[in-house]
Amino acid sequence: MPMKILKDAGAVPPEIEWFHERARLKAAVEATTDPSERQRLRLALIELEQKIALRLEALRSNASL
């Protein structure tokens, strides 16, 4: 039900925004040639993927997904 309310209001759930950010980070990792920048982006990507995984698991546990 909360997702329907967000959809009807024209708002995007945070999880969807996180998926878009993950795609941007993956593209940035592929595009960069600087090793230190690539490492920084990879760490940011790993943190975001963990955040997404934890959120989706919480939704599954609460039967909200």
C-alpha positions, -999 to +999 in steps of 0.1 A: +000+000+000+027+026+008+042+021-027+008+028-043+005+060-023+039+071-035+031+062-070-002+080-070+016+111-055+041+110-083+070+103-059+097+077-065+105+052-037+140+056-024+149+021-036+143+031-072+165+062-068+192+039-053+190+016-084+196+046-107+225+058-085+240+022-087+238+024-125+256+058-125+283+045-102+289+014-123+292+035-154+316+059-136+338+030-124+340+017-160+348+052-174+375+063-150+412+057-156+425+071-123+431+042-099+424+061-068+391+075-082+381+040-094+388+027-058+367+055-043+338+048-067+340+010-061+337+016-024+308+039-029+292+013-051+297-015-026+282+006+002+252+014-019+246-022-029+247-032+007+222-005+015+199-018-012+203-054-001+195-046+035+164-025+025+151-052+002+156-078+029+138-056+054+109-052+030+107-090+024+108-097+061+079-073+067+060-088+037+058-053+022+074-064-011 
